[in-house]
Amino acid sequence: MPTYVAFLRAINLGAKRKFPKNALVAATEAAGFTSVQTHINTGNLLVSTPMRSRAKVEAALEKAYVEDRGFEVPTIAFTPAELCQVVADADEFAADLGNIGVHYVSLLKQEPTPDVVAEAERVSYDVSADGEHLRIRGRAVHLALEQRESYHAARLGNAWVEKRLGVATNRNLTVLRAITAKWCS
């Protein structure tokens, strides 16, 4: 049975978008998914399903979550192999750059077209002198920052990504490494 790693956007941020782990697992199982596991309380889960279409998996999860919570929860799914590739791409990016303070990855719902990627990377080149470095690979946008504490001030953060590339959710590379170690081996 196919397995997916799903990333939920903007849950457990503030008082109005709460989705505790137990409720998340219950809503996911009620939607017909099996072998449901969570990783920390930021909307990372592993599911098994007979569905073979990523878009159908995302739509089924989003429907279940809006019914359970009363608010939309954009969901972005990857196969374990795709997620392993995201982490491998991160390693390559880090090797190319050398000294990185922190590395974030915006996970995209849809893969951008080559023209959109080229334009985003061109624009991002202008801020690389400020210690922000961006690379897009498939549905992952890697942001490496030279200063560890600079993410919230970053010009190329998730809001910038969503404005140019569409719906995305952001995780730091440490979390993605932990998830791949746990679910992709």
C-alpha positions in Angstrom: 0.0 0.0 0.0 1.4 3.4 -0.9 2.8 5.6 1.9 3.0 9.3 2.0 4.5 11.9 4.3 2.1 14.8 4.6 2.9 18.3 5.8 0.1 20.5 7.1 0.4 24.2 6.7 -0.2 26.7 9.5 -1.6 24.5 12.3 -0.9 25.0 16.0 0.1 28.6 15.3 -1.9 30.8 17.7 -5.2 30.1 19.5 -7.4 29.7 16.5 -5.7 27.0 14.4 -5.2 24.3 17.0 -5.0 20.7 15.8 -3.7 18.4 18.6 -1.9 15.2 17.6 -4.6 12.9 18.9 -7.3 14.8 17.0 -5.1 14.9 13.9 -4.6 11.1 14.0 -8.3 10.5 14.6 -9.4 12.7 11.7 -6.9 11.1 9.4 -7.9 7.6 10.4 -11.6 8.5 10.0 -10.9 9.6 6.5 -9.7 6.0 5.7 -5.9 6.4 6.1 -4.0 3.7 8.0 -0.7 3.4 9.8 -0.9 7.0 10.8 2.1 8.4 12.7 3.0 12.0 13.7 6.3 13.7 14.3 6.2 16.7 16.7 3.1 18.8 16.9 3.7 20.9 13.8 1.7 18.9 11.2 4.0 16.2 10.0 2.5 12.8 9.5 3.0 9.5 7.8 0.0 7.8 6.2 -0.8 4.7 4.2 -3.6 4.6 1.7 -4.7 2.6 -1.4 -4.8 6.0 -3.2 -1.9 6.3 -5.7 -2.4 10.0 -6.7 -0.7 12.6 -4.6 -3.4 15.1 -5.5 -6.1 12.8 -4.3 -4.3 12.1 -1.0 -3.9 15.8 -0.4 -7.6 16.5 -1.3 -8.9 13.7 1.0 -6.8 14.9 3.9 -7.8 18.5 3.4 -11.5 17.6 3.3 -11.2 15.5 6.5 -9.4 18.3 8.3 -11.8 21.1 7.3 -14.7 18.9 8.4 -13.0 18.1 11.7 -11.6 21.6 12.6 -13.8 24.0 10.7 -10.8 25.7 9.0 -8.8 24.9 5.9 -5.6 23.0 6.4 -3.5 23.1 3.1 -1.7 19.7 3.0 1.4 18.9 0.9 2.3 15.2 0.4 5.5 13.6 -0.7 6.4 9.9 -1.1 9.2 8.8 1.2 11.5 8.6 -1.8 10.7 12.2 -2.8 11.4 13.4 0.7 14.7 11.6 0.8 15.6 13.4 -2.4 14.7 16.7 -0.8 17.2 16.0 2.0 19.8 14.8 -0.6 19.4 18.1 -2.5 19.8 20.0 0.8 23.1 18.2 1.4 24.3 19.2 -2.1 23.2 22.8 -1.6 25.1 22.9 1.7 28.2 21.5 0.2 28.1 24.1 -2.6 27.7 27.0 -0.1 30.0 25.9 2.7 29.2 27.8 5.8 25.4 27.8 6.6 23.9 29.0 9.8 20.5 27.5 9.2 18.7 25.8 6.4 14.9 25.9 5.8 12.9 24.2 3.1 9.5 25.4 1.8 7.6 22.4 0.5 5.4 23.3 -2.5 2.0 21.9 -3.4 2.7 22.2 -7.1 6.0 22.1 -9.0 6.7 25.4 -10.5 7.4 25.8 -14.2 11.0 26.3 -15.4 10.3 29.9 -16.3 9.0 30.6 -12.8 12.0 28.9 -11.2 14.4 30.9 -13.3 12.7 34.2 -12.4 12.6 33.3 -8.6 16.2 32.3 -8.6 17.2 35.5 -10.5 15.4 37.7 -8.0 16.9 35.7 -5.1 20.4 36.3 -6.5 20.0 40.0 -5.6 19.8 39.2 -1.9 22.5 36.5 -1.8 25.0 39.2 -0.7 22.8 39.7 2.4 23.5 36.1 3.5 20.4 34.5 2.0 20.8 31.8 -0.5 18.0 30.1 -2.4 17.8 27.0 -4.6 14.7 25.4 -6.1 14.6 21.7 -6.8 11.3 20.1 -7.8 8.7 21.0 -5.2 11.3 22.1 -2.6 12.6 25.6 -2.1 15.9 25.6 -0.1 16.8 28.7 1.9 20.2 28.8 3.5 20.9 31.6 5.9 24.4 32.5 7.0 23.1 33.9 10.3 21.2 31.3 12.5 18.8 33.9 14.0 17.8 35.6 10.8 14.9 33.5 9.5 12.1 35.9 10.7 13.8 38.8 9.0 14.7 36.9 5.8 13.5 38.5 2.6 13.2 35.0 0.9 11.1 33.3 3.6 7.9 31.3 3.1 5.7 34.4 2.4 8.1 35.3 -0.5 7.9 31.7 -1.8 4.1 31.6 -1.7 3.7 34.9 -3.4 5.9 33.7 -6.4 5.5 29.9 -6.4 2.2 29.0 -4.8 1.0 27.2 -1.6 3.9 26.0 0.5 4.7 25.0 4.1 8.1 25.5 5.7 10.2 23.2 7.8 13.8 23.5 9.0 16.2 20.9 7.7 16.7 19.4 11.1 13.1 18.4 11.2 13.2 17.0 7.7 16.3 15.0 8.5 14.6 13.5 11.6 11.5 12.6 9.5 13.5 10.9 6.8 15.5 9.0 9.4 12.3 7.9 11.1 10.0 7.2 8.1 12.1 6.9 4.9 14.6 4.1 5.8 
